[in-house]
Amino acid sequence: MLSFTVRPIAGASALCIALAAALTLMMTTPTAMAASLQDDDHVDLPGMGLSELDPEGTPFVLPEGLTIEDPIGGYNTSDPEDCDYKYADQAVGKGEQVRLCLVFNNATDSPITLQFPPGLIFVSRSRKVQNGMIAQRISIEVPAATRYFKPLFSYCVNGSRDSASLGDEFDVGVVTDDAALRALFEFLADKVVTDTNFVAVNVAIGAIVDEGSINEYALAELEAAFGSRPSMP
């Protein structure tokens, strides 16, 4: 009988390690092992999994008159002094491992409503720190002629890397074109993701970036959280 051992990776997030352990557990079944043998040629998406390349996808463009200060900094949940004291209940997005503070500058005399599309990746300037990705559309209204702070939470796409912390630096990246991730985002478009069931989304993203598709365990987690399963390519 084959056995599998999950060894903690120094500095890796507890949630992402737990997800890796769950995925490994699934690999102990004959069906899962057979599927794994079929996926031996899987190559990590650029910027995800173990890849240290820059993420690839569709460039994201801000509305005219709006800028985001760079680098984007990490967010301190317990003491958000560096984010204009915007606490977690004022954050947008879900996820535990890549929490950021975005600082907008609106140079116009009118409010600007910004739409972040699902699949947008925030790229860490350190290959030791996870990149973050949002899984649902996020809308932010930036008041006119102001410097505006907004915490944003996103999902980890590099389970072996460190979680984001206050001193880490990020840039706005691209929107992924990966078909499996796009199918997941379409499924989530009308779903209510909460501070508890977001873990199922993280499991599904982890399966896709690590294996190339959503496995049975991730599908079951999504069904338990949302009452149905996505149609995958």
Order of alpha helices (4+ residues) and beta strands (2+ residues): alpha-alpha-beta-beta-beta-beta-beta-beta-beta-beta-beta-beta-alpha-alpha-alpha
